[in-house]
């Protein structure tokens, strides 16, 4: 990087790096540093018994320094917390040469540098557990200054909140806003709890292709790419559903996958073009069984994440304890709009949209119109976990027809905090009917619906071998993580959310 693009602080830090090199100090040593304790472990050991001397070796990033002449107090931050240390000239420079303190520590070390310290634990006059330094090493020189977070009595009161900085430079966000790390730790606990639940019940975790010749399994606009060796167009996965069903055809009883999916659609508070999905398919089960199983799994995930089934989302308390309310889609629309659309054709539903002042594009079919009514007038009312069941067949081209209600399919979506977080079916396994459903999707595509499904001939071939009665479900992991960590934007539960390219000229 040319120095003309560097700030004054960045230039100064590079000059300090040069001075360290001149002193023969490697600011980026490769040797193993023998860390013995974390900051949290040190504080716990000392709190349990401060009568015995404790020698420690700890590494971390310098977050603040209080200069007191021949002695300094500083704060070191490691992977799990912060701890104060006390560094004194005569302790780290026992001979006549005071270079390590007077030059290296006092002049060439900056906030943000990663250091290693060896010493013993003690309690300051103000009662703070600290490390008295006997040996000091530079482990990494930081060439870019951190944003400064002001603290008082150990609490941050001037946190870095700029989304542009936080999302684009998540690595720096994690350093200066340690609470952010807790969100992602909880997210991992949540995923692990779901995985453990499934494994305990006999499910098998699998992997399916990300690059696909046909983007199937969902109604969404795909990202396109090109396979050079085969010289064919390819699509980034919009869903893994059809591949997982192929495995059920192949004889697996219960399979699941945590997958990265990609949809070339808008970005907002609950949508990112790249997102994480959990999908699971089980032979010889139906959507009623899947609702029961989903309740149990999410209750376990909530408890594993927060220690309770109840979570605070904004000013609302949401309880993931089973069982959850269940209501059909038509009943939900009637309850929240006053219109019974269960017997209406496309023209009638268009008139309802007009009455409700809901946009109804001419390219949309009956299923899309119903979806728009529900999304506009009903979805936001379901704060507690609620299963919306029995969808119109036009909305669900991969779903088995309802066993007792004509025109409907055995499908549910799980709503929570006004958003859909899961979608599940009794899966369609009749290959002839599935082909007809795909052909209806092609007609919608011809009308201009760029989210309509392609015909997947290989999947139809698989169904012709015979797929047993099957239930399947897909979860938006990012949306569930938002709920269980009380975050209001999907960007806050993604380490690196999608952003416009940065102008680095």
N, C-alpha and C positions, 0 to 999 in steps of 0.2 A: 504494500500500500504506500502510495506517495505521501510524503509528509505534508504536502499542501492540502490534503484532505483530512488531516488529523487536527483534533482540538489541542489547545495548549497543554491540557492535562495529559493527553495521550503522548504528546511529544516528550514531556517531562518524564513520564514513566519509561519510555524507551531509552531515554538518556540514563535513567537509573539502572536499567538492565545492562547497558554498556558498562557502567561503573562496577556492577557486580561481576561481570565477566573479567574486567581488569583486575579485580581482587582475587580472581581464581575461584569464584563461587558460581557453581552451576545452578541457575535459577529454575531449571527443569530436570532435576536428577531422576535417573531411571531406577535407582536402588529401592528395594522394598523398605517401607517405613514401618517399624514394629508397633503399630497401634495396639494398646492393651485394653483401653476402655473408651466408651462413648461418654459424651457429656451427661447423659441421663444416668448411665451406670455409676459414674463418679458421684453424682449428687445422691443417688439412692444408697450407695455403700456408706457414704459419710453420714447420711441421715440415720442409718441403722446403727452405726457405731463409730463415733468420732474420737474414741479413746485410743484407737490403734493407728499408727502411721500408715498411710496408703501412698505408695509410689505408683505414678501413672505415666503413660505415654499416650498422647492424644494428638490428632491432626484435624485441621479445619481452616476455615476462612476468617481472617480478621475483619470484624464488623465495626469496631470502634476502638479508639485509643484515648486515654487520659494521661497527658504528659506531666510528670512530676520531677523533671530534671534527671537525676541518676536512677530513677525508678519510674515505672509506668504501670498503670492498670489497663488492660485491654479485654475485649470480648471476642471469643473464638466461637464460631458456629460450625458444627459438624452436621452429619446427615440427620440427626435426631433432635438437636436442640442447641442451646448456647450455654457457655460457661465462662466465667471471668478468670483471667490469669494475671499474675503479678510478676513482672520481669524487672530485675535489678541489675545494674551494671556489674557489680562485684560478684554476683552469683554466676553469670554466664561468661565473664571474663576474669578468671581467677588469677591470671598472671599480669604482667605489665602491659601487655597488648590489649587495648580496649576497643579495637577496631570493630569487633562484632556488635558491640553495643553502640558506641559513639557514631560509627559510620553506617554500618549495615542496618541496625534496628532504628536508630534515630533519623537517618537521612534517606535510606534507600528502600525502606518497607512502607507500603501503602495499605490503606483499607481495601479489602478485596483480595489481598495476597493470601495464598494458602501456605500455612506453616505447620511445622511439627514441634511439639514441646514435650519435654520430659521434666518431671518434678514431683512434688508431693502436695497432697490436699491439705488445706487449712481453711479456717473461718475468719473472715475479716472482722474488724471492729464493728462494722454495721451488720454483721450476721450473715454475710453472703459466702456461700461455699465457693472456693477459688482454688486455682492451682498455682503454687509457688514454683516458678520456672528455674531449673538448674541447667538445662540444655535447650538450645533453640536452633531450628533448621528451616531454611527456605525450601519449600516443596514446589511451589509454582508462583511465578511473578505475574500479577494481573496487569495487563497493558491498557485496560479500559476501565475508567472509574465507574463505580456503581451509583445509581440514584441514591440519594441520602434519605433514609427513613428516620425521622426524629422519634425519640423515645423518652418517656418519663416514668420513673418507678417501674421500669421493665416492660411497659406497655407502649406499643406503637400508637402515635396519635397523628401522624402525617404520612399515611401509607401511600405507596405509589398505586394510583388507580386508573391511569390513562390506558384504555383498552388497546389502542394502537401499539403502545410499548409492551403491554403485558402479553398480548397474544402473539405478536411478532417476535418478541424476544422472551419466550417462556423461560429459558434458562436463567435470565436475569430476574424475571418475575419470581421464580422459585427461591432465588437467593434472598431478595429483599422483602418478600411476602411469605414467610415460612408457613403461614396458615394454608396457603394454596396447596402445599404438599399434602396436607391432611385430606383434602378433597380427593386427591388421586389415590391415596392409600385406602380410603373408604371405597372408592370405585373398585379397586382390586379385591378387597374383601368381599364385595358384593358378587363379583364375577366368580370368585373362588367358591362362594357359598352355593351359587347356582350349579356350578360344575360338581361340587361334592354331592349335592342333592341328587343329581342325575346319575352320577356314578354309583351312589349307594342303592339306587333303584334299578340298576342293571343296564343303563344306557351306555352306548359306545360313542366316544368322540371321534370324529372323522374330519377329513379335509376334502374340499371339492375345488374345481378350477376357478380362478379369478378371471382369466382370459377365456371368453366363450365365443363360439361362432354365431350363436343366437342368444340375444339377451332375454331370458325367460324367467318366469316365476313371479313377475310383478308388472304392474302397469306404471311405467316410468320411462323417461327419456334417458338412453344410455350414453356413456362416453364411448367414442369410437377410436380405434387405433388400427394399425396395419401390421400383419405378420410378414416380415421380409422374406424369410426362407420359404414359406408356403405361398407367398404373394396373394394373400387373401385378407379381406377386412376382418377385424376382430372387435369385440365389445368387452368393456369392463363389466364385471358382474353387477347386475342390479339386484339379484337375489340368488340364493343357492337352493331354492326349493326343488326344482326339477331334478337336480343331481342327487339330492338326498332321497327323493322318491325312487330314483333308479336303484338306490341301494336297498330300499325296502323290497322292490321287485326281485333283487338279487338274493334275498333271504335273510337280511338283517332284521331283527325284531324291533330295535329302538336305536336310532342314531341321532346325533346332534352335532352342531358345529357353531363355533363363534367365528364369524366371518367379517371381513372388510368388504363393504358394498359401495358402489359408486353410482350416483345419479346426477345427470347434468341438468340440475334444476336450481331454483333460487336458494339464496342463503338468508336465514333470518334467525330469530332467537331460538328456534327449535329445529332448524335444518342446517346441515353441513353436507356438501356434495360427497364427501367421503365419511362413512359412518360405520359403526359396529353393530352387528345384528347377531342375535342368537336364534337359531332355528332348530326344531326337533320334530321328528316323525316317528310314530309308534304304530306298529301293525296291530290289527284286531281291537282298536280303540276308536271312540268317537269323540265329538266335540264336548259332550257332557262330561266324559271322563277327563278331558283336557282342562276343562274349567276347574274341576276339583283339584287336579294336580297342580295347576298354575297357582291357585290360592295357597296351597301348602308351600310351594317353592318360593314364592315372593315373601311370604311371612318369614320363612327361614332367612332369606337374603336380607330383609330389613333388620332382623334381630342381629345377624352376623355383622352388619354394617354399623349399627348404632346402639346395639344392646337392648333394643325395644322394637316392637312392631309399629310404634307410633313415631312419626317424623313431623317436624315443623317445616312447612313450605311457605315462606313468607309469613303471613299472619294466620295461616290455616294449619290445623293439625290434621294429618291424614293417617289413618290406621290401616295397616296392611294385614291385620289379623283376619284369617278366614272365619266365616264365609263372606263372599262379596254379593252385593245386590245384582240381580239379573232382570233385564227388560228387553223386549224385542225392539227392533229398529222402527217398525211402523208404530208401535205404541209410544216410543220415545218421541217420534215426530208429531203424533197426535197430541201428546201431553204438552209439548212446548210450542206448537203452532196452532192447534185447534183443527188442523186438516187431517182427515183420514184418507191417505193416498193409496191404501192397500189394493183397491180395485181399479185405480186409474191407469189409463194408457199414457203414452209419451206426451200427447197433446194436453191431456188433463194436468199432468204434472208441470208442464210449461206454464199453464195458466196459474197454478199454485205459486210457482216461482215469481210470476208477475205480481200476484197479490201480495206476496211477502217481500217484494222489491229485491229479489235475488237475481243476480246476473245469470242468464241461461244462454250460453253460446249455441248457435245453430248447429255446430259440429258435434255437440254433445248428444249422446243417446240417453235412454231412460235411466240407466244405472248411474251415469255421471250426474244427471240432474238430481236424483235422490241423494247422492253423496253430497252435493252442494247444499241441499236443504238441511241435511243433518249437520254438516259442518258449520253452517251459518247460524242455525237456530237451536241446536241441541247440544252439541259436543261440549261447549263451554260450561254447561250446567252440572257436569258430573265431576265433582271434586273428590269424593271418596271412591275407591276402586269399584268399578261397575262394569259388568259384562253386558254389552249390547249384542243381542242375538238375532238369528233368523233373518238374514239379509235377502233382498230381492236377487233372483238368479242373474239379472243383468249386471250386477255389481261384482260378481264372483265367478269368473270363467273357469276356475280350477276347483270348484267346490261341489260336493255331492248334493243332489236335490234333497230337500227336506222329506223325511219319511212320511209326514202326515199333513204338511201344509203346501198346497200347490203354489207354484210361482216363487217359492223361497228356497234357500239353501241352508245347510247346517253350518253356519259360520258365526263366530263371535269376534268382537273387538273388545279389548279391555281399555276402558277410559279411566283416567286419573288426573286430577288437577286440570280438568278441561281439555285433555289431550289424549289421543290414542297412543298406547304404549305397547300393545300386542295385538296380533291378528291370528286367528286360528280357524281351521276347518275340520269337518269330516271330509276327507279328501275324495275328489272325484276319481274313480278307478275304472270307469267304463270307457274304453278307448274310442268307441264309436261316438258317444256323446261328447267326449273330450275334443275329438276332431271337429265336431259341429260348433262347439264353443269357440275353438280357435278360429274357425272360419267366420264367425260373427265378429271376432276381434279384427280380422282382416278388413271386413266391411267398414268398421269404424275407422281403421287406418286410412282407408280410401276416402273417407269423408273428411280427413284432415286431423284426426286425433293422433298426435305424435307420441302419446303414452300407451296406445293400444299394443297388444301382444303380437309377436311373430308366431307363426306356426313352427313348432319344434317337432320335426318329423321323427327324429331319433327318440324323443320322449314318447311319442305315440307308439313307436315300435316296441319300446320297453313295456308300455301298458298292455300291448297285445299279448305279451308273454304272461301277463296276469299279475296285478298288484293286489294284495289282500286288503280288506277294509282297513283304512288307516286314518289316524288323526294327526294333524300337523299344526305347529304354531311358530310364529316369528315374533321376537321381541326387539324393540329398539333399545339396545343397551345404554346408549347415551342418554336417552330420555329418562330411563329408570334411574340412572346415576344422578341426573339433575334432581329428581325427587328425593332420593335418599341422602343427598349431600346438601340439600337446600340451596341449589344454585338456580338462577333465573334465566341463564343463557347457556346454550349447548357449548359455546366457546369456552365456558368455564369448567367443563368436564372433559375437554379434549386438550391434550398436551400441546398440539400444534394445529389449531383450526385453520381452515382455508382462508387466505387473505389475497388481496390483489398483489401482484409482483411489486417489489420495492424498486423505486427509482434510485439506482446507485451511481448515476452519472455525476 
